[in-house]
Amino acid sequence: MNMRRNAGRTLAMGAMAASLLILGTGGAHAATGTLEFSGNGERTLTNPKDGVCYKLAKSSPTGSRGYKTITNHTDKKVTWYTEDNCRGSLASVVEPGETSEASDTWWPFVSIRYVKIG
């Protein structure tokens, strides 16, 4: 009987610890506001989630082209990348309220292809 009671307590404590862990992390938060992209058409992302890598590049007959500028109208910093899957060399960090431009000289070969929030 004591073993059953202890097993029940252990299970209940484990469940409480797991729920506190889940509640404590808060899940993925979204930035409040929009990201605006221009050059190669226009695009807007509204309330993008933290830590998510967003693919922006469009396929074209000459390859995959991204955007020339990004304007950050959110409450979080944004990092944009020229390489696949938000990996490789960091291109630029855009603080809230700022605008960043891919290479004026090398665009569209150097373009904003992926972004990550946070």
PASEBA-1860 file (N, C-alpha, C; in nm, 3 decimals):
! residues 118
1> MNMRRNAG> 0.083/-0.119/0.000/0.000/0.000/0.000/0.088/0.125/0.000 ~ 0.195/0.123/0.082/0.287/0.237/0.086/0.352/0.261/-0.050 ~ 0.385/0.151/-0.120/0.449/0.165/-0.251/0.354/0.232/-0.350 ~ 0.225/0.197/-0.345/0.128/0.257/-0.436/0.114/0.406/-0.407 ~ 0.108/0.442/-0.280/0.095/0.582/-0.242/0.218/0.661/-0.288 ~ 0.337/0.606/-0.266/0.460/0.672/-0.309/0.466/0.686/-0.461 ~ 0.422/0.581/-0.532/0.422/0.586/-0.678/0.325/0.694/-0.726 ~ 0.210/0.704/-0.660/0.112/0.807/-0.695/0.165/0.947/-0.670
9> RTLAMGAM> 0.233/0.965/-0.558/0.292/1.095/-0.527/0.401/1.131/-0.627 ~ 0.484/1.034/-0.659/0.592/1.057/-0.755/0.534/1.097/-0.890 ~ 0.429/1.028/-0.935/0.365/1.059/-1.062/0.303/1.199/-1.058 ~ 0.236/1.234/-0.950/0.174/1.366/-0.937/0.279/1.476/-0.936 ~ 0.388/1.453/-0.864/0.495/1.554/-0.858/0.561/1.570/-0.995 ~ 0.577/1.460/-1.067/0.634/1.467/-1.202/0.544/1.546/-1.296 ~ 0.414/1.523/-1.286/0.318/1.596/-1.370/0.320/1.745/-1.338 ~ 0.327/1.780/-1.209/0.333/1.922/-1.170/0.462/1.986/-1.220
17> AASLLILG> 0.573/1.915/-1.208/0.700/1.969/-1.255/0.698/1.991/-1.406 ~ 0.640/1.897/-1.479/0.632/1.911/-1.625/0.545/2.030/-1.663 ~ 0.431/2.048/-1.596/0.344/2.160/-1.629/0.409/2.294/-1.594 ~ 0.485/2.300/-1.485/0.557/2.423/-1.452/0.664/2.454/-1.555 ~ 0.729/2.352/-1.604/0.831/2.369/-1.706/0.769/2.424/-1.834 ~ 0.655/2.368/-1.873/0.587/2.415/-1.993/0.538/2.558/-1.975 ~ 0.476/2.588/-1.863/0.427/2.723/-1.838/0.541/2.823/-1.824 ~ 0.652/2.780/-1.769/0.765/2.870/-1.748/0.834/2.912/-1.876
25> TGGAHAAT> 0.833/2.826/-1.978/0.899/2.861/-2.103/0.817/2.961/-2.182 ~ 0.685/2.959/-2.164/0.601/3.056/-2.231/0.581/3.028/-2.379 ~ 0.640/2.924/-2.435/0.622/2.894/-2.576/0.686/2.999/-2.663 ~ 0.653/2.996/-2.790/0.709/3.093/-2.886/0.632/3.223/-2.877 ~ 0.701/3.333/-2.863/0.639/3.464/-2.859/0.644/3.526/-2.997 ~ 0.547/3.606/-3.027/0.547/3.676/-3.154/0.590/3.820/-3.133 ~ 0.658/3.872/-3.233/0.689/4.014/-3.234/0.557/4.085/-3.266 ~ 0.537/4.200/-3.210/0.417/4.277/-3.239/0.449/4.378/-3.347
33> GTLEFSGN> 0.375/4.372/-3.457/0.395/4.465/-3.567/0.421/4.392/-3.698 ~ 0.479/4.466/-3.793/0.501/4.410/-3.926/0.645/4.428/-3.972 ~ 0.685/4.340/-4.062/0.809/4.354/-4.136/0.769/4.380/-4.281 ~ 0.827/4.483/-4.340/0.795/4.516/-4.479/0.918/4.494/-4.566 ~ 0.899/4.427/-4.678/1.006/4.399/-4.773/0.972/4.461/-4.907 ~ 1.074/4.513/-4.975/1.053/4.569/-5.108/1.171/4.537/-5.199 ~ 1.152/4.565/-5.328/1.247/4.521/-5.429/1.210/4.378/-5.461 ~ 1.193/4.341/-5.585/1.143/4.209/-5.622/0.998/4.193/-5.576
41> GERTLTNP> 0.921/4.300/-5.590/0.783/4.302/-5.541/0.781/4.349/-5.397 ~ 0.666/4.339/-5.335/0.653/4.378/-5.194/0.591/4.264/-5.116 ~ 0.626/4.258/-4.988/0.573/4.154/-4.899/0.570/4.209/-4.758 ~ 0.474/4.162/-4.679/0.462/4.201/-4.539/0.444/4.076/-4.454 ~ 0.516/4.069/-4.341/0.494/3.965/-4.240/0.436/4.035/-4.118 ~ 0.326/3.984/-4.067/0.260/4.044/-3.951/0.278/3.955/-3.829 ~ 0.321/4.016/-3.718/0.342/3.945/-3.591/0.421/3.815/-3.608 ~ 0.540/3.821/-3.667/0.620/3.699/-3.686/0.666/3.641/-3.552
49> KDGVCYKL> 0.677/3.509/-3.546/0.714/3.439/-3.422/0.864/3.440/-3.399 ~ 0.903/3.449/-3.273/1.044/3.442/-3.232/1.107/3.311/-3.273 ~ 1.229/3.318/-3.322/1.308/3.200/-3.349/1.270/3.124/-3.475 ~ 1.167/3.167/-3.545/1.126/3.100/-3.668/1.203/3.159/-3.785 ~ 1.253/3.074/-3.872/1.324/3.118/-3.992/1.221/3.128/-4.105 ~ 1.201/3.248/-4.156/1.106/3.271/-4.264/1.178/3.279/-4.398 ~ 1.136/3.196/-4.491/1.192/3.199/-4.627/1.119/3.307/-4.705 ~ 1.195/3.396/-4.767/1.137/3.506/-4.842/1.162/3.497/-4.991
57> AKSSPTGS> 1.269/3.428/-5.029/1.313/3.427/-5.168/1.207/3.366/-5.259 ~ 1.193/3.426/-5.377/1.103/3.375/-5.480/1.186/3.306/-5.586 ~ 1.133/3.198/-5.638/1.202/3.131/-5.748/1.177/3.207/-5.877 ~ 1.280/3.216/-5.959/1.267/3.281/-6.089/1.348/3.200/-6.189 ~ 1.333/3.228/-6.318/1.409/3.153/-6.418/1.561/3.163/-6.398 ~ 1.606/3.271/-6.335/1.750/3.290/-6.314/1.794/3.245/-6.175 ~ 1.707/3.180/-6.100/1.743/3.134/-5.967/1.649/3.191/-5.862 ~ 1.691/3.187/-5.739/1.610/3.233/-5.626/1.648/3.376/-5.590
65> RGYKTITN> 1.550/3.466/-5.596/1.577/3.607/-5.567/1.505/3.650/-5.440 ~ 1.574/3.729/-5.361/1.515/3.782/-5.239/1.478/3.928/-5.256 ~ 1.468/3.998/-5.146/1.426/4.138/-5.146/1.546/4.230/-5.126 ~ 1.527/4.355/-5.163/1.634/4.454/-5.153/1.633/4.523/-5.017 ~ 1.516/4.557/-4.963/1.509/4.628/-4.835/1.413/4.559/-4.738 ~ 1.439/4.582/-4.611/1.350/4.537/-4.503/1.333/4.654/-4.407 ~ 1.209/4.679/-4.368/1.179/4.780/-4.266/1.113/4.709/-4.150 ~ 1.169/4.728/-4.032/1.124/4.659/-3.911/1.028/4.748/-3.833
73> HTDKKVTW> 0.899/4.718/-3.842/0.796/4.789/-3.766/0.748/4.703/-3.649 ~ 0.836/4.615/-3.597/0.800/4.531/-3.482/0.869/4.583/-3.357 ~ 0.845/4.515/-3.246/0.908/4.552/-3.119/1.031/4.466/-3.089 ~ 1.079/4.389/-3.188/1.196/4.303/-3.167/1.295/4.319/-3.283 ~ 1.422/4.286/-3.254/1.522/4.292/-3.360/1.500/4.176/-3.457 ~ 1.543/4.198/-3.579/1.530/4.100/-3.686/1.667/4.080/-3.749 ~ 1.700/3.957/-3.780/1.825/3.928/-3.850/1.790/3.876/-3.988 ~ 1.851/3.935/-4.090/1.828/3.883/-4.226/1.953/3.816/-4.280
81> YTEDNCRG> 1.929/3.718/-4.366/2.036/3.633/-4.419/2.029/3.627/-4.572 ~ 2.143/3.610/-4.633/2.149/3.591/-4.778/2.156/3.443/-4.813 ~ 2.180/3.358/-4.713/2.197/3.214/-4.736/2.078/3.135/-4.683 ~ 2.069/3.010/-4.727/1.955/2.924/-4.695/1.938/2.898/-4.547 ~ 1.812/2.889/-4.507/1.769/2.843/-4.375/1.827/2.921/-4.257 ~ 1.848/3.050/-4.275/1.898/3.137/-4.167/2.030/3.084/-4.112 ~ 2.112/3.032/-4.199/2.243/2.981/-4.159/2.351/3.053/-4.238 ~ 2.471/3.024/-4.202/2.582/3.085/-4.274/2.616/3.219/-4.214
89> SLASVVEP> 2.682/3.298/-4.293/2.727/3.427/-4.241/2.609/3.521/-4.220 ~ 2.610/3.587/-4.109/2.508/3.682/-4.073/2.516/3.800/-4.167 ~ 2.403/3.842/-4.219/2.404/3.956/-4.311/2.383/4.086/-4.236 ~ 2.275/4.097/-4.159/2.249/4.224/-4.092/2.142/4.208/-3.985 ~ 2.155/4.287/-3.880/2.054/4.293/-3.774/1.981/4.427/-3.790 ~ 1.848/4.421/-3.787/1.766/4.540/-3.802/1.689/4.561/-3.673 ~ 1.718/4.670/-3.605/1.650/4.703/-3.480/1.509/4.755/-3.509 ~ 1.420/4.754/-3.409/1.286/4.808/-3.429/1.292/4.952/-3.480
97> GETSEASD> 1.209/4.982/-3.580/1.202/5.116/-3.636/1.306/5.147/-3.743 ~ 1.396/5.052/-3.771/1.502/5.077/-3.869/1.475/5.007/-4.002 ~ 1.546/5.052/-4.105/1.541/4.991/-4.238/1.682/4.947/-4.275 ~ 1.691/4.833/-4.341/1.819/4.782/-4.386/1.807/4.747/-4.534 ~ 1.919/4.759/-4.605/1.919/4.733/-4.748/2.029/4.633/-4.782 ~ 1.994/4.539/-4.871/2.096/4.449/-4.924/2.187/4.534/-5.012 ~ 2.293/4.477/-5.058/2.392/4.549/-5.138/2.328/4.626/-5.254 ~ 2.351/4.756/-5.258/2.300/4.837/-5.367/2.373/4.801/-5.496
105> TWWPFVSI> 2.500/4.768/-5.485/2.582/4.734/-5.600/2.554/4.594/-5.652 ~ 2.539/4.498/-5.562/2.530/4.358/-5.601/2.388/4.301/-5.604 ~ 2.289/4.381/-5.567/2.151/4.332/-5.572/2.112/4.313/-5.718 ~ 2.050/4.207/-5.760/1.976/4.105/-5.686/2.058/3.982/-5.649 ~ 2.187/3.980/-5.682/2.269/3.863/-5.648/2.287/3.850/-5.497 ~ 2.297/3.963/-5.428/2.300/3.965/-5.282/2.167/4.024/-5.240 ~ 2.083/3.941/-5.177/1.949/3.986/-5.142/1.904/3.926/-5.009 ~ 1.799/3.984/-4.954/1.741/3.938/-4.827/1.654/3.817/-4.860
113> RYVKIG> 1.705/3.697/-4.827/1.635/3.574/-4.863/1.565/3.506/-4.746 ~ 1.615/3.526/-4.624/1.558/3.465/-4.503/1.566/3.565/-4.389 ~ 1.469/3.558/-4.297/1.474/3.641/-4.176/1.441/3.558/-4.053 ~ 1.495/3.600/-3.939/1.466/3.537/-3.810/1.444/3.647/-3.708 ~ 1.342/3.630/-3.625/1.304/3.728/-3.524/1.372/3.695/-3.393 ~ 1.410/3.799/-3.320/1.465/3.779/-3.187/1.614/3.776/-3.180
END
